[in-house]
Amino acid sequence: MAYQPYPYGGYQPAPYYPGPVPDQLAQLRQQQMIQPPGQPMQANPIQQPAPQNGGINWVGSKTEADNWPIAPGCAVALWDSNNPVIYLRQADSTGKPSTKVYDLVERTDNPGPQQSAPQIDMSQYVTLEQLEAILAERLKKPARPAKPKEDE
């Protein structure tokens, strides 16, 4: 009898090629990293919203911006679809998120009349001539009457 390396009629096991689909344990770990601590595990993994319209992320309110999931050490600009506002959602290296609010204001190339300095009430100030006159009067008479020296 001849030697057969595969004893079941020439059956050869298929080679193993790891695919791009993560196994169940990797999916659970990924879900656990996305989920905030203290919340119960959900049956469906949390889907992170994908950027749309050329990389602009649209939200409807500040509440939606505050609930936007963000990875530790990352930042994302979120545009409000109802108000001229941009939210900057960031998370520090520990994963603590914060949201800053910026108003979207148009900058014009031709500025209108520039604001002048506030008007100063000049009646409260003394002119140089008035100051010199006041000082000359004060120097003519002493501020305190001189005490005569007593002879002992």
C-alpha distance (Angstrom), angle and dihedral (degrees) to the residues before:
residue distance angle dihedral
M1 . . .
A2 3.77 . .
Y3 3.78 123.6 .
Q4 3.82 114.0 -102.0
P5 3.83 116.8 -168.5
Y6 3.82 90.4 -159.9
P7 3.79 106.6 44.5
Y8 3.83 98.9 -166.7
G9 3.76 103.3 79.2
G10 3.77 98.5 -69.3
Y11 3.84 96.1 -47.4
Q12 3.78 111.5 159.1
P13 3.82 121.8 -169.8
A14 3.80 114.6 -117.9
P15 3.79 114.8 -106.3
Y16 3.82 116.7 -106.0
Y17 3.80 115.1 -112.0
P18 3.79 112.7 177.5
G19 3.78 107.6 -133.1
P20 3.80 130.6 -148.1
V21 3.82 92.1 -103.6
P22 3.82 110.1 99.1
D23 3.77 117.5 -130.6
Q24 3.80 122.2 -110.8
L25 3.82 94.1 -93.6
A26 3.81 91.5 53.2
Q27 3.81 90.2 49.6
L28 3.81 91.2 52.1
R29 3.81 91.6 48.7
Q30 3.80 91.0 49.6
Q31 3.81 90.9 48.8
Q32 3.80 90.7 49.4
M33 3.83 92.0 51.7
I34 3.82 92.7 51.3
Q35 3.80 95.4 45.7
P36 3.84 117.4 85.9
P37 3.80 114.2 -115.7
G38 3.78 117.1 -96.6
Q39 3.81 95.2 31.8
P40 3.80 121.1 111.9
M41 3.81 119.2 -108.4
Q42 3.78 114.0 -95.5
A43 3.76 125.5 -141.7
N44 3.82 93.1 -127.3
P45 3.79 120.9 52.3
I46 3.81 116.3 -114.0
Q47 3.77 112.0 -100.9
Q48 3.81 114.4 -140.8
P49 3.80 110.5 -138.9
A50 3.77 112.1 -107.1
P51 3.80 120.2 -131.6
Q52 3.77 113.5 -102.7
N53 3.79 136.2 -171.4
G54 3.79 98.5 35.1
G55 3.79 97.9 -37.9
I56 3.81 97.6 -47.0
N57 3.79 113.0 132.9
W58 3.81 112.6 -150.0
V59 3.81 124.6 -156.4
G60 3.79 130.3 177.5
S61 3.82 100.0 -138.1
K62 3.79 146.0 -8.1
T63 3.80 89.1 -89.8
E64 3.80 90.2 59.9
A65 3.80 89.7 47.3
D66 3.82 90.8 50.8
N67 3.82 89.9 51.5
W68 3.82 94.2 48.8
P69 3.82 107.8 119.6
I70 3.80 114.1 -121.0
A71 3.80 131.2 -178.1
P72 3.83 120.4 -126.0
G73 3.79 112.8 -84.9
C74 3.82 94.0 16.7
A75 3.81 136.4 110.5
V76 3.80 133.6 -161.7
A77 3.82 133.9 -173.6
L78 3.81 113.7 -131.7
W79 3.80 120.1 -165.0
D80 3.79 119.0 -147.7
S81 3.81 110.6 -129.7
N82 3.82 92.9 -158.4
N83 3.83 103.6 41.6
P84 3.82 136.2 33.2
V85 3.81 90.8 -103.5
I86 3.81 135.5 120.6
Y87 3.80 120.5 -157.7
L88 3.80 119.9 -153.6
R89 3.80 107.1 -152.6
Q90 3.82 113.4 -166.5
A91 3.77 138.5 166.7
D92 3.79 124.6 -157.7
S93 3.80 123.2 -133.9
T94 3.81 91.2 -83.4
G95 3.80 91.1 54.3
K96 3.83 97.5 -108.0
P97 3.83 105.7 148.8
S98 3.80 127.3 -144.7
T99 3.80 134.2 178.6
K100 3.81 125.7 -147.3
V101 3.80 120.3 -165.9
Y102 3.82 121.7 -142.4
D103 3.79 124.9 -174.6
L104 3.78 115.4 -133.6
V105 3.81 106.8 -130.4
E106 3.79 125.6 177.0
R107 3.79 116.7 -120.4
T108 3.78 113.3 -149.6
D109 3.80 123.4 -151.0
N110 3.82 93.5 -143.2
P111 3.78 105.9 53.3
G112 3.78 114.5 -154.5
P113 3.77 123.7 -126.4
Q114 3.75 106.3 -33.4
Q115 3.73 117.3 -122.2
S116 3.77 109.3 -100.3
A117 3.75 122.8 -142.6
P118 3.78 113.7 -83.8
Q119 3.80 114.0 -88.4
I120 3.80 112.7 -97.9
D121 3.78 120.2 -141.3
M122 3.80 101.0 -125.8
S123 3.81 93.3 -170.6
Q124 3.81 88.8 79.6
Y125 3.82 92.7 59.9
V126 3.80 131.1 76.7
T127 3.79 122.3 -130.1
L128 3.79 120.5 -128.5
E129 3.81 92.0 -107.7
Q130 3.83 91.9 51.7
L131 3.82 90.4 49.1
E132 3.79 92.5 51.3
A133 3.82 90.8 49.8
I134 3.80 92.4 50.3
L135 3.81 92.3 48.5
A136 3.82 92.2 48.1
E137 3.82 90.7 53.1
R138 3.81 92.1 49.6
L139 3.79 93.3 47.9
K140 3.82 92.2 52.7
K141 3.82 94.5 61.3
P142 3.81 121.9 34.9
A143 3.77 119.4 -115.4
R144 3.86 91.6 -127.0
P145 3.72 123.8 31.8
A146 3.77 110.4 -108.6
K147 3.80 114.3 -109.0
P148 3.73 114.3 -130.6
K149 3.77 112.9 -119.9
E150 3.72 113.5 -112.3
D151 3.73 117.0 -130.4
E152 3.75 114.8 -136.3
